[in-house]
Amino acid sequence: MASGSDRNPIIIGGLPSQVPDFDPEETQEWLDSLDAAVDERGRERARYLMLRLIERAREKRVAVPEMRSTDYVNTIATKDEPFFPGNEEIERKVLNATRWNAAVMVSRAQRPGIGVGGHIATFASSASLYDVGFNHFFRGKDQGDGGDQIFFQGHASPGVYARAYLLDRLSEGQLDAFRQEKSKAPDGLSSYPHPRLMPDFWEFPTVSMGLGPLGAIYQARMNRYMEARGIADTSKSHVWAYLGDGEMDEPESLGQLSIAAREGLDNLTFVVNCNLQRLDGPVRGNGKIMQELESQFRGAGWNVIKLVWDRSWDPLLAQDRDGILVNKLNTTPDGQFQTYATETGSYIREHFFGDDHRLRAMVENMTDDQILHLGRGGHDHKKIYAAYAAAKAHKGQPTVILAQTVKGWTLGPNFEGRNATHQMKKLTVEDLKGFRDRLHLPIPDKDLEDGLPPYYHPGRDSEEIQYMHDRRKGLGGYVPTRVVRAEPLKLPDDKAYAGAKKGSGQQKIATTMAFVRVLKDLMRDKEIGKRFVPIAPDEYRTFGMDAFFPSAKIYNPLGQQYESVDRELLLAYKESPTGQMLHDGITEAGCTASLIAAGSAYATHGEPLIPVYVFYSMFGFQRTGDQFWQMADQLARGFVLGATAGRTTLTGEGLQHADGHSQLLASTNPACVAYDPAYGYEIAHIVKDGLRRMYGENAEDIFYYLTVYNEPIQHPAEPADVDAEGILKGLHRVKPGEKGEHTAQILASGVAVPWAIEAQQILADEWNVKADVWSATSWNELRRDAVEIEEHNLLHPEEEQRVPYVTQKLQGAEGPKVAVSDWMRAVPDQIARWVPGTYQSLGADGFGFADTRGAARRFFHIDPQSIVLGVLTELAKEGKVDRSLLKQAIDRYQLLDVTAADAGEAGGDA
């Protein structure tokens, strides 16, 4: 038996060892035949025969284990390649001009006094992969639909700009403004695909590696969802994601492959540029990344097309009757192939072909130069076209194309295949001359020796430029292009929010349930109800949203092909091909990708969707914060609900569920409008204004984050003199103090507002203090307003100085201000510098833990009695009360003893 190092199994799933052998003699005959093949023809020939038998078994529908990987050759045989419909000579000229301009743009960006750099090697390796897509596959938006959705590899952006320049979509001045977005505004070009910075050009931000493939999967799924629900015809849209083999190490790149296969997303194609290099070294120097990726994608249920070698290998492979060449390709590690890309033809002859007489014989009539130019498949237009056409034609599965290339291809010996290529940004004069000659461009030496290297344009009326325009016209317009065709939505009137404004009466409900009631009423609206997309990571029942199951149903393209275990319940689990709810399982990353795809549908397909993503608040900005930045970059809109919020409100779950900081994390995202409401009527105003700002006239590219809690409280009805402006701007008074010699102000948010009201009563009854209670619906928005005003005042000293809203609101409020919340103190401390008078905050700093709510709040000193102490402490600092009262309060309420605290309200998951 072969040793473990000699064995390279191609089968997963093992052998059918539990099946009895009913005919041992026949079995032995088959085994003897295999032994004979090995002995007489060699292991390579025997392996080939076994693979053919497995292939035939699958054709005959004989159940055999799936192959993990195939030989290191092209999946599509030469005889099966379709006719190439393009003019390869013209396309080569176009590509050469694009390659030149991309490299020159980055090199010019390194000129003295600028030095902003860029990356040139990634596009150099993937240029042909993009060119075939641009010329033959990528659909534009001019036909009135969303066209194709293309997730460009971030580091390849110079090539996309260079092509746009040839098509007169960008000017030479704009190319020279690469990475100078402010100093060369409005001509500045962003470093990477960035819709927020270039909203008419890019559609999808991709340079945060791993988020591109994740976003592409859920974009393809969202296309199917929108078509199934009759919102948009996306049947012609295809999603293309261009990725790097090094990028596939990111967990997000491979983490959601199964959903694409499970839902049969044949509208999705990954193109993995396998140049065998990460940013600074080989991806799998001792291994074979294409084989590894093939096994992973096959195992996940994808259709895999390997594009390894260009047409120059076809004659050699045709001679390989006993598989010696294929075996050599199979066993050569990536690190060695990378070395071959940097060496001479004679080196390759000696080290690759030289160790077997049969291999040497294959190339004995080839020159060293011919051997040197045995190329990689990702640089061959005809081979690429065959792979793309096969991917588009394949039904029932998503497809991945694994295309081998050379990083820095055509840039010259100082760049091609070098580990340092990623950091190399500038071409020397000799590099430029060699590059020019390689591309056959008519640029004289003097233009390269004096000053900055020039851009090259063959002329607007040239054959190649007209060819480019004709190809794009035939495919429906230029890409990438971002177009916003969506019209403002007709939004509901106040009747839709009436239920929330009535309060909860004698019933106690959590703010999570208060929000769900608002959402339920909105989903009944005839105009916009169908546009809501509820999203949750396997927690709909926890959030009280199982009430939506019977009517909205859960989206599943296959429907519900089983009897639900809870089918007798009124709120039974219901799946449907036209379901409205996305129930993505335990995957916050997947849910956030759904959120982004839905939230940008207004631009992608011209049809607004209103995503409502509800999750445990601890697992939002902390866990998928990078995706929320992606959401901001993609100009996506929608509502994000951090449910079960607060550090002491879900205390039974312990530290990992105790969120005391997501509001602080949300404050770092400029597109995020974050609120921490206490009552249902506040939620109603916030949601109504959010819909207006995101989906009404002059819609803004923002998204809303609301933290809601699972602690049941009584919700008052909206007061007749409600301060709607204060609710939206972040601060309004909910209960003035009634009696007391001394005055104070208590600012609270979310679940802390009832604590503040209880403290208000204690202060009045026991300490002769009249305290007003304010609901700080948004510490973040108060700070944002103040920062903007400070900047204006800084830059306009000659004008009347503006006053921040929080300062205006509290200007006439007497006494010290004490802020309290279920967040760490840094959240309310955001507004400290703009609060008039003395200001103190109480908060839940530190790790959470499992205990009763009362014990946790006493531990963090944010419960009502601790608020009382906080107010008395500030009054003592001002000399209004004697400091001896502070020790009295500590002793009276046993504030140093967590066991002395009331346990608090129990239960109430939603």
Summary of the structure (lengths in Angstrom):
residues: 910
radius of gyration: 32.7
end to end distance: 60.7
largest distance: 106.5
contacts: 3139
relative contact order: 0.08
helix: 45%
strand: 11%
